[in-house]
Every structure is written in structure tokens, then in C-alpha cells.
């Protein structure tokens, strides 16, 4: 997520993430950047939940390319 935030700071890109990617407090600290946070987690969710998230992003950013990145936390 840190790399995505750096990208949002340097370029005009929109970043979307699940609630499990960034805490609510950290999200609010990003005020002014084009970062959106779903109110639910995305890690490990079934394909239909992920597709719904992608559909939501596409609604807000029509015709934009959507890149999906997943980082697995070390156990």
C-alpha cells in the first residue's frame, strides 16, 4: 500500500483499497489524495465480492484501466 500511496502523491492516479489494506485512521490522514477505501476487506474474498469492487471502481472511473495488486502479509 505504501508504494501505491507514493504513486498517488507523485502522479494523478486513483487508488482504491479494501478496509484490510489501510486502517481507518491512516485513510483519513490521506485527505487530499485520490485514495478511496472500501468499508469491507478484500483479501481472501470470493471472486463475486472482488468483481463487485471492480464494478464499483469502473462506475467511478469509466474507460480507465484498472490495475489490481495483492500483497500477502508474511505469516
CORWO-V157965 format. One record per residue. RES is the residue in one letter. BURIAL is + if it has 24 or more other C-alpha atoms within 12 Angstrom, else -. Layout:
BEGIN
res:RES burial:BURIAL
res:RES burial:BURIAL
END
This chain:
BEGIN
res:X burial:+
res:X burial:-
res:X burial:-
res:X burial:+
res:X burial:+
res:X burial:-
res:X burial:-
res:X burial:-
res:X burial:-
res:X burial:-
res:X burial:-
res:X burial:-
res:X burial:-
res:X burial:+
res:X burial:+
res:X burial:+
res:X burial:+
res:X burial:+
res:X burial:-
res:X burial:+
res:X burial:+
res:X burial:+
res:X burial:-
res:X burial:-
res:X burial:-
res:X burial:-
res:X burial:+
res:X burial:-
res:X burial:-
res:X burial:-
res:X burial:-
res:X burial:-
res:X burial:-
res:X burial:+
res:X burial:+
res:X burial:+
res:X burial:+
res:X burial:+
res:X burial:-
res:X burial:-
res:X burial:-
res:X burial:+
res:X burial:-
res:X burial:-
res:X burial:-
res:X burial:-
res:X burial:-
res:X burial:-
res:X burial:-
res:X burial:-
res:X burial:-
res:X burial:-
res:X burial:+
res:X burial:+
res:X burial:-
res:X burial:-
res:X burial:+
res:X burial:-
res:X burial:-
res:X burial:-
res:X burial:-
res:X burial:-
res:X burial:-
res:X burial:-
res:X burial:-
res:X burial:-
res:X burial:-
res:X burial:-
res:X burial:-
res:X burial:-
res:X burial:-
res:X burial:-
res:X burial:-
res:X burial:-
res:X burial:-
END
